[in-house]
Amino acid sequence: MTLLELLIVMAIMVMVTAAAIPIMIPAVQNRRMREASRLASSYISGARSRAIETGRPVGVMAERFNGGNFAMVLSYVEVPRPYAGDFSGSKIMVSSSGSVTAFTLTDTLWTNVIRCGDTIKLGFKGKTYFLSDAPTLATPGKPISVAPSTTPWQLISRDGSPVVLPTTYAAGVPFQIIRQPVRSSAAPMQLPEGVVVDLLCSGMGITPLSTFTAGPTYTDVTFNPVVIFSPNGSVDYVTTPTGFTRATAPIFFLLGRRDLMPDVSKSQYDENLWDPGTTTPALNLYLSNFWIAIGNQTGTVTVAENATSGGATDVAGARAFVVQHQGVSGQ
């Protein structure tokens, strides 16, 4: 072949390659999304299996990337053994309004072991309360380092109602503090490149947009969402901006694209959820994204692609589709 013929062949190859790349990119992204859904669902199911096998609560944590609105890593978490004092006769003194004033013995091993948001049970029966070193749970997860005799600890009702306790508790009552989960030694799971758990669209229940974010600005979010499985396989509780919440509905995670998150998208909207317009963006979930649903009563993990509802794709319709199609694998 002559040099001219070789140049012509090379030019044709370059043009064909340039035309093929835009066609191939969506297929590659779709394969990554499907692989991510398979890996994430298997990893979450593994936490449920570990809880059943060990007889202790085990969960999955979505680790926020630099405190942002998305996670690229999932990790196993385990609930440490409860703390009931340093001695067999350890008790705490509690006022009728729920203020812990002192230990009856010289207990010291609680220092930096229990944290704000841990759950406490008095007398090993009855209601449980959140424990805090302040009147509110403004800093859930913060280690408690000051003794109640110096700064009284506060018991906070789960439903927000006033704490009313027997006056006899002021003389001392046995207690048990159920500690918050900590990261397990098991290896975390990294999602495929370009795929994230979109926490702006993830949450508990069919209708709420998200229960894993703190407000419309999403700038003060510091907690990592955690889903805890109980030893019977069901979902025990999840973390929200206000602390631990009982799982009363299925939990949903949206697997979306990293380049569509608001910190890097051209519109500065979460384009996994919103279709940018000239004025107000319209709700329009990408149909190539995947939902992972965790049944709160059974712990069953279900995966499905986004679905349309009444001609439009919305969060409630897409989540309902996942629940109604148990067993859809997304592989």
ZIPEQUI-V386984 format. One record per backbone hydrogen bond with DSSP energy under -1.0 kcal/mol. NH is the residue of the N-H (numbers start at 1). CO is the residue of the C=O. If there is no record, write none. Layout:
NH_CO, NH_CO
This chain:
6_2, 7_3, 8_4, 9_5, 10_6, 11_7, 12_8, 13_9, 14_10, 15_11, 16_12, 17_13, 18_14, 19_15, 20_16, 21_17, 24_20, 25_21, 28_24, 29_25, 30_26, 31_27, 32_28, 33_29, 34_30, 35_31, 36_32, 37_33, 38_34, 39_35, 40_36, 41_37, 42_38, 43_39, 44_40, 45_41, 46_42, 47_43, 48_44, 49_45, 50_46, 51_47, 52_48, 53_49, 54_50, 55_51, 58_229, 59_77, 60_227, 61_75, 62_225, 63_73, 65_70, 68_65, 71_197, 74_189, 75_61, 77_59, 78_182, 79_57, 83_177, 90_87, 92_173, 93_102, 94_169, 95_99, 98_95, 100_153, 101_93, 104_91, 107_105, 111_108, 112_144, 113_110, 114_110, 116_142, 117_131, 118_115, 119_178, 120_129, 121_176, 123_174, 125_122, 129_120, 130_156, 131_118, 132_154, 141_116, 142_139, 144_114, 150_147, 151_147, 153_100, 154_132, 155_98, 156_130, 165_96, 169_166, 170_167, 171_168, 172_169, 173_92, 176_121, 177_83, 178_119, 182_78, 184_76, 189_74, 191_72, 195_192, 196_256, 197_71, 198_254, 199_69, 203_252, 205_250, 227_60, 228_237, 229_58, 230_234, 233_230, 235_296, 236_228, 238_245, 239_226, 240_243, 243_240, 245_238, 247_236, 248_246, 251_294, 252_203, 253_292, 255_290, 256_196, 258_194, 260_257, 261_258, 264_261, 265_261, 271_260, 271_269, 273_270, 274_270, 275_282, 282_275, 284_273, 286_272, 289_286, 290_255, 291_304, 292_253, 293_302, 294_251, 295_300, 299_295, 302_293, 303_328, 304_291, 306_289, 309_312, 312_309, 318_314, 319_315, 320_316, 321_317, 322_318, 323_319, 324_320, 328_325
